[in-house]
Amino acid sequence: MREIVLDTETTGLDPAAGDRVVEIGAVEIVNQIATGAVFHVLINPERDVPEEAFRVHGHSTASLADKPVFAAVVDDFLAFVGEDRLVIHNAEFDMRFLNAELARLGRPPIGADRVTDTLLLARRKHPGASNNLDALCDRYRVDRSKRLRHGALLDAELLVEVYGELTGGRQRSLSFAAAEAALAIGPISAATRRERPAPLPERLTAGEREAHAALVDAIGDSAIWRRYAAKEAGSGG
């Protein structure tokens, strides 16, 4: 199953007040394992970046001035996400911004039915606990040492690990990998079996052999052993 783990950075908290997207980071996962395919872009928001926002993500008005506007990247973004499910932490925030950007261009919105909100998953699994991304990384021992500031791609990569822990996907994927490895090895063929370098020593004593022969003679022609011995002799065994 293909899903897209996604995060955005913005100029503020409210697209209705004129705040815009400045960064999109998205990671493709299949069966909850990252494939290595990513989408990452910095965006010129066509407005200033307030100091409070700069302190969060480190993108300034000057640093974004030469970056493409959203209209220039929208087709690549939509092609990457396709029609697959989006996995987002606190999805309501990011979806408001993405759909506001799409609306400015007359593009249809991305439906809420396509979105999995990991914040809601975390609240169900850990009610009453802190469930922001940092807290979840710490709870599941996901290394967040590089997260000195918010960054859309880095946060999406961290969320891949957290999502796997929240849903049990990491354990399932390991089981799938083990099963696939076993199938790749396949059954041991007859060609790989090796003959013993020397036959095993005889375990019957001479006395035991004589006693067995006497028993068979006493039973006579109805002895099952005679039929078995005849069959072995006929097969050359």
C-alpha positions as CSV (number, residue, x, y, z in Angstrom):
1,M,0.0,0.0,0.0
2,R,1.5,3.3,-1.1
3,E,1.1,6.3,1.3
4,I,2.7,9.8,1.4
5,V,4.0,11.0,4.8
6,L,3.9,14.8,4.5
7,D,4.7,18.0,6.4
8,T,4.7,21.7,5.7
9,E,6.2,24.9,7.1
10,T,4.3,28.2,6.8
11,T,4.6,31.9,7.5
12,G,2.1,31.7,10.3
13,L,-1.0,29.9,11.7
14,D,-3.9,31.1,9.6
15,P,-4.2,30.9,5.8
16,A,-7.4,32.9,5.9
17,A,-5.3,35.8,7.3
18,G,-2.9,35.6,4.4
19,D,-0.3,33.1,5.8
20,R,1.3,31.0,3.1
21,V,3.2,27.7,2.7
22,V,7.0,28.1,2.5
23,E,8.2,24.4,2.5
24,I,6.7,21.0,1.7
25,G,8.4,17.7,2.5
26,A,6.9,14.4,1.5
27,V,8.2,10.8,1.8
28,E,6.8,7.9,-0.1
29,I,6.2,4.7,1.9
30,V,4.9,1.3,0.7
31,N,3.6,-1.1,3.4
32,Q,4.9,1.6,5.8
33,I,8.5,1.3,4.7
34,A,10.2,4.3,3.1
35,T,11.1,3.6,-0.6
36,G,13.6,6.4,-0.9
37,A,11.4,8.6,-3.1
38,V,10.8,12.1,-1.7
39,F,9.4,15.4,-2.7
40,H,11.0,18.5,-1.1
41,V,10.7,22.1,-2.1
42,L,11.1,25.6,-0.6
43,I,8.5,28.1,-1.8
44,N,8.5,31.8,-2.2
45,P,5.4,32.8,-0.2
46,E,5.0,36.1,-2.1
47,R,4.9,37.9,1.3
48,D,7.2,38.6,4.2
49,V,8.1,35.9,6.8
50,P,7.4,37.1,10.3
51,E,10.2,36.8,12.9
52,E,8.1,34.3,15.0
53,A,7.9,32.0,12.0
54,F,11.6,32.4,11.2
55,R,12.5,31.3,14.7
56,V,10.5,28.1,14.1
57,H,11.8,26.9,10.8
58,G,14.7,29.2,9.9
59,H,13.4,30.4,6.5
60,S,13.5,34.1,6.0
61,T,12.0,36.5,3.5
62,A,15.4,36.9,1.9
63,S,16.3,33.2,1.8
64,L,13.0,32.4,0.0
65,A,13.1,35.3,-2.4
66,D,14.6,33.3,-5.2
67,K,12.6,30.2,-4.6
68,P,9.7,29.1,-6.9
69,V,6.1,30.2,-6.1
70,F,3.5,27.6,-5.3
71,A,2.0,27.8,-8.8
72,A,5.3,26.7,-10.2
73,V,5.5,23.5,-8.1
74,V,1.9,22.5,-7.8
75,D,1.9,20.1,-10.7
76,D,5.0,18.3,-9.5
77,F,3.5,18.1,-6.0
78,L,0.2,16.7,-7.1
79,A,1.9,14.2,-9.4
80,F,4.0,13.0,-6.5
81,V,1.2,12.5,-4.1
82,G,-1.1,11.1,-6.7
83,E,-4.4,9.7,-5.4
84,D,-2.7,7.9,-2.5
85,R,-3.4,8.4,1.2
86,L,-1.6,11.2,3.1
87,V,-0.2,10.7,6.5
88,I,0.2,14.0,8.4
89,H,0.8,14.9,12.1
90,N,-1.9,17.4,13.1
91,A,-3.3,17.1,9.6
92,E,-6.0,19.8,10.0
93,F,-3.3,22.5,10.1
94,D,-1.4,21.3,7.0
95,M,-4.5,20.5,5.0
96,R,-6.0,24.0,5.6
97,F,-2.8,25.5,4.1
98,L,-2.5,23.1,1.2
99,N,-6.1,23.5,0.2
100,A,-5.9,27.3,0.6
101,E,-2.9,27.3,-1.9
102,L,-4.8,25.0,-4.3
103,A,-7.9,27.3,-4.0
104,R,-5.8,30.3,-5.0
105,L,-5.1,28.5,-8.3
106,G,-8.6,27.2,-8.9
107,R,-7.5,23.6,-8.2
108,P,-9.8,21.2,-6.4
109,P,-9.1,20.5,-2.7
110,I,-7.6,17.4,-1.3
111,G,-10.4,15.5,0.6
112,A,-10.2,14.8,4.3
113,D,-11.1,11.2,3.5
114,R,-7.6,10.8,2.0
115,V,-5.8,11.8,5.2
116,T,-4.6,9.8,8.2
117,D,-3.8,12.1,11.2
118,T,-1.1,10.6,13.4
119,L,-1.9,13.1,16.1
120,L,-5.4,11.5,16.5
121,L,-3.8,8.0,16.4
122,A,-1.4,9.0,19.1
123,R,-4.1,10.5,21.3
124,R,-6.1,7.3,21.1
125,K,-3.1,5.2,21.9
126,H,-1.7,7.5,24.6
127,P,-4.6,9.5,26.1
128,G,-3.6,12.3,28.4
129,A,0.1,12.1,27.3
130,S,2.0,14.7,25.3
131,N,1.7,13.7,21.7
132,N,3.7,16.2,19.7
133,L,6.3,14.9,17.3
134,D,9.2,15.4,19.8
135,A,7.4,13.6,22.5
136,L,6.5,10.7,20.2
137,C,10.1,10.4,19.0
138,D,11.2,10.2,22.6
139,R,8.6,7.7,23.5
140,Y,9.5,5.4,20.6
141,R,13.3,6.1,20.8
142,V,13.4,7.6,17.3
143,D,16.5,9.7,16.9
144,R,15.6,13.4,16.6
145,S,19.0,14.8,17.3
146,K,19.1,16.6,13.9
147,R,15.8,18.4,14.6
148,L,17.3,21.7,15.8
149,R,14.4,23.5,14.0
150,H,11.3,22.4,12.3
151,G,11.9,21.3,8.8
152,A,9.3,19.8,6.5
153,L,11.3,16.9,5.0
154,L,13.1,16.0,8.3
155,D,9.8,16.0,10.2
156,A,8.2,13.8,7.5
157,E,11.1,11.4,7.8
158,L,10.7,11.3,11.6
159,L,7.0,10.8,11.2
160,V,7.6,7.7,9.0
161,E,9.2,6.1,12.0
162,V,6.6,7.3,14.5
163,Y,3.8,6.2,12.2
164,G,5.2,2.7,12.0
165,E,5.3,2.5,15.8
166,L,1.8,3.9,16.2
167,T,0.3,1.3,13.9
168,G,2.5,-1.7,14.4
169,G,3.6,-1.4,10.8
170,R,7.3,-1.8,11.6
171,Q,6.8,-5.2,13.1
172,R,4.6,-6.4,10.3
173,S,7.1,-5.2,7.7
174,L,9.9,-7.1,9.4
175,S,7.7,-10.3,9.4
176,F,7.0,-9.8,5.7
177,A,10.7,-9.3,5.0
178,A,11.5,-12.5,6.8
179,A,8.9,-14.5,4.9
180,E,10.1,-13.1,1.6
181,A,13.7,-14.0,2.5
182,A,12.6,-17.6,3.3
183,L,10.8,-17.8,-0.1
184,A,13.8,-16.5,-1.9
185,I,16.0,-19.2,-0.3
186,G,13.4,-21.9,-1.3
187,P,13.4,-25.6,-0.4
188,I,16.6,-27.6,-0.3
189,S,16.9,-29.4,-3.6
190,A,18.1,-33.0,-4.0
191,A,21.2,-31.7,-5.7
192,T,22.3,-30.0,-2.5
193,R,22.0,-33.1,-0.3
194,R,25.4,-34.8,0.3
195,E,26.1,-38.5,0.8
196,R,27.8,-39.5,4.1
197,P,31.5,-39.8,3.6
198,A,31.4,-43.2,5.3
199,P,28.4,-45.6,6.1
200,L,27.2,-45.7,9.7
201,P,28.5,-48.8,11.6
202,E,26.3,-51.8,11.9
203,R,24.1,-51.7,15.0
204,L,22.8,-55.3,15.1
205,T,24.9,-58.0,16.7
206,A,25.4,-61.5,15.2
207,G,23.3,-62.9,18.0
208,E,20.4,-60.5,17.2
209,R,20.5,-61.5,13.5
210,E,20.4,-65.2,14.3
211,A,17.4,-64.7,16.7
212,H,15.5,-62.7,14.0
213,A,16.1,-65.4,11.4
214,A,14.9,-68.1,13.8
215,L,11.7,-66.1,14.5
216,V,11.0,-65.7,10.8
217,D,11.5,-69.4,10.1
218,A,9.2,-70.2,13.0
219,I,6.4,-68.0,11.6
220,G,6.8,-69.5,8.2
221,D,5.6,-68.2,4.8
222,S,3.1,-65.9,6.5
223,A,5.8,-63.8,8.0
224,I,5.5,-60.1,6.8
225,W,9.3,-59.8,6.9
226,R,9.6,-62.3,4.0
227,R,7.4,-60.1,1.8
228,Y,9.4,-57.0,2.7
229,A,12.7,-58.8,2.0
230,A,11.4,-60.0,-1.4
231,K,10.4,-56.5,-2.3
232,E,13.7,-55.1,-1.4
233,A,15.5,-57.8,-3.4
234,G,13.3,-57.1,-6.4
235,S,14.1,-53.3,-6.3
236,G,17.8,-53.9,-6.0
237,G,17.9,-52.3,-2.5
